[in-house]
Amino acid sequence: MKRGFRGDEDGNPSKVAGESSRPPVQRPFLEAASKAAASRIEPSSRTADREVSHVATRASDDADSQLAAATRDVQPFDIVVVGSSQGGLEALQGLLAALPRTFALPIAVAQHRGAGLDDRLLEDALQRHSNLPVRDAEDKDEIEPGHVYLAPADYHLLVEPAGFSLSTGPPVSYARPSIDVLFESAADTYFERVIAAVLTGANRDGAIGAAKVEARGGFVVVLDPADAENPVMPEAAIAACRSPRVIPLSGIAPFLISLVKHAEARAGKRIPAHDKPPGDD
Amino acid sequence: MATATNALDLENIELELLLEAIYRGYGYDFRQYARASLKRRIIDFARDEQIESLSVLQDKVLHNAAVMDRLLLAITVNVSSMFRDPAFFLAFRAKVIPYLRTYPFIRIWHAGCSTGEEVYSMAILLEEEGLADRTRIYATDMNQGVLQKAREGIFRLSAMQDYTKNYLDAGGMKSFSEYYTAAYDHAILRPALRRNVVFAQHNLVTDSTFNEFHVIVCRNVMIYFNRALQSRVHELLHQSLVLFGMLGLGNKENMRFTPHEQDYDAVDREQKIYRRVK
C-alpha cells in the first residue's frame, strides 16, 4: 500500500469532515516527501510551480491562471472519480460525450441507482454517448486507463491498490453505491493523484469523500449548482471543500482534459500506480 | 531523534498490527482481506465505539473478548436479503435444477451464509421444484453469532415486502406469505423449511474441505478478499465440488485470474453460474 510519493495534507485537518475523528498527528515527513518528489520531478519545473497557491476560483476567472493554480506542482493524476445522483444520467452523458477516445485516465463513477432485473440500463444509456468503453465494474477488475467503470447497482465500489473491490455493506449516506465510499477509498489509495468530480443530486453524499480527496492533496471539481438539475449535492461538496473548482457542465470535460495534459507535461513521465512492488495489496 | 511517519502510514501500520493481533489472539485471519473496504469497516467500528485509534482498539480486542465479538460482526458484512438478485434464482431454476434432478441425492453448500436469507431462499426454491427431500443444504459461516440468527429464521416483517417482490421476480410459484407467520414486527419462517438444512461453523480462510457437493453457492463472500486469498478459496471450492458440479458466485464476481479458471464452463455468464468440467 506504500507509494513512492505522497503529498502533504497541506492544511488544517479539523476543517475536513472525514478526518475529524482522527487524532492530530505530527507530520515530520515534509522533508521525506520533497526528497521523494525530487527523485521524480525535473528540478527545473519544480521550483517555479511550488510557489503557486491553491485558491478557490469560480468559472468566470481566466482559464489559464485557473489551470496554473490547479496544477500546482502536481504529479500526473491516476484516476478520475465521479459522483452523481438525481439528474446524473444527463450530466454523465454530457460529460462523457465531451471526452475524447484518447482520454488517458480511468474514470470510476458512483451514480445512485436502483437494483432491478435489468441492470444493463445505465451502462447502455451512457455507452451510447461515450467515446470511451463503459461498463459496470466487477470485483477485482484492473483499473485501466481510458475506461469508464460504473459502481454496480446495490454494491459499493472501492478503489484498492490492486484494482477495484466491491462491498455489499450497509448503505452510506443512505446510498449503495455511495459516492463517499468511492471517493474516500480513491483518496486512500492514490493520494494526491485523484481528481474527484461531484455533479448533481438531492443529497449530501460525496461531500465527505470530496473533502478527503482534497485533504490528501487531490483535486475536486464540482458542477456549478446553477447548472445542476438538483443543486443540493454540489452545494454540499462546495461547502465541505476548501478550494473546489466550480464549473458549468459544458466546461467540465475540457477542464479535465487540460488539467490532465498540464499535469502530465509538468511532471514528465508518469508512473502508473499499479506498477508497484508485488505483494502490495 | 526518531520521527513518526505521516498519519495515513501510521494508520496503515496500526491496521497491520491489529490484524496480526486478531489472528494470533483469536485465530480469525483478516490479513488477506481487500484492504480498502476492510479498513473502512474497522475505522467505522472504532468511531462507533469511541475508540481513538487502532492501537487502542488492538489493546481492547486482545484483553476483552466481547469487543472482539462486536468487531467480528462489524468486519464481516452481514447485510443480505431473501432472493437477492432474483435473476440468479431464476437462472438457477432454469439451468441448475434440471441437472440436479438427475441425482438421487443432492448436497448443496452455502459457503459464507451469514444470517441465512439466501439459504432459506434456496430451501423455498427446492421445495417448489419438489427436490427438498432429496437435498441436504450445508450452510456455513465463520461467525457463530450470525449462524445462530440463521438457525432461528426470523426476519424483520418490514423487509417482507421487498422479499415478496424478489420472490416473484425469482420465479416464485406461490404466495410468499405462505412461507412465514407474522408476529408483531417479525416474520417467522416456517420451521419445516430448514428440516434439511445443517448450519455449521466453517471458516473459508482457515478451514479445509469437509464434503463433496453438487452445488456450491458462494455469492458476495470473496469480494472481501484480495486476489491471493480468492485463489486459495477457489482451490478449496474446486476440491469440494463433484465433477460437473455447479458453482454460483455473486453477479459481479468472476473466475478470471483464479487458478481454476480453465476448469469451469459458464452455465450462465450473466448470473455467474459455472460448471466444473475438470
Contacts between the chains, C-beta under 8 A, distances in Angstrom:
chain1	res1	chain2	res2	distance
A	1	B	12	5.7
A	1	B	35	6.4
A	2	B	9	7.3
A	2	B	12	7.9
A	6	B	6	6.9
A	6	B	8	7.4
A	6	B	9	7.9
A	9	B	6	7.7
A	9	B	7	7.2
A	13	B	7	7.8
A	21	B	47	5.1
A	22	B	7	6.5
A	22	B	11	7.8
A	23	B	52	5.8
A	23	B	53	6.3
A	25	B	4	6.9
A	25	B	6	7.2
A	25	B	7	4.2
A	25	B	10	6.1
A	26	B	3	7.8
A	26	B	4	6.2
A	27	B	6	5.3
A	27	B	7	7.0
A	28	B	3	4.3
A	28	B	4	7.2
A	29	B	3	7.6
A	29	B	5	6.1
A	29	B	6	4.5
A	29	B	9	8.0
A	115	B	85	7.9
A	117	B	86	6.4
A	117	B	87	5.5
A	117	B	169	5.9
A	136	B	252	6.7
A	137	B	252	7.3
A	138	B	252	4.8
A	138	B	253	6.8
A	138	B	254	5.5
A	139	B	222	7.5
A	139	B	223	4.5
A	139	B	250	7.4
A	139	B	252	5.6
A	139	B	253	4.9
A	139	B	254	7.3
A	140	B	227	5.7
A	140	B	230	7.1
A	140	B	257	7.3
A	152	B	251	8.0
A	152	B	252	5.0
A	154	B	84	7.8
A	155	B	223	8.0
A	155	B	252	6.1
A	156	B	37	7.3
A	158	B	34	7.4
A	158	B	36	4.5
A	158	B	37	5.0
A	158	B	40	7.5
A	159	B	36	6.5
A	160	B	34	5.6
A	160	B	35	6.1
A	160	B	36	4.8
A	160	B	37	7.9
A	160	B	226	7.7
A	161	B	35	7.5
A	162	B	226	6.7
A	162	B	227	6.3
A	165	B	34	4.1
A	165	B	36	6.4
A	165	B	37	5.6
A	165	B	223	6.2
A	165	B	224	7.7
A	166	B	220	7.7
A	166	B	223	4.6
A	166	B	250	7.9
A	166	B	252	5.6
A	167	B	37	4.6
A	167	B	77	6.3
A	167	B	223	6.6
A	167	B	224	7.1
A	168	B	77	5.8
A	168	B	79	5.7
A	168	B	80	7.4
A	168	B	220	5.0
A	168	B	223	7.4
A	169	B	37	7.2
A	169	B	40	8.0
A	169	B	41	6.7
A	169	B	77	4.7
A	169	B	79	6.3
A	170	B	79	5.4
A	181	B	40	6.9
A	184	B	40	7.1
A	185	B	36	4.2
A	185	B	37	7.4
A	185	B	40	7.0
A	188	B	8	7.1
A	188	B	36	6.2
A	188	B	39	7.3
A	189	B	36	6.3
A	191	B	8	7.9
A	216	B	8	7.6
A	281	B	34	7.8
A	281	B	35	6.5
A	281	B	226	5.1
A	281	B	227	7.3
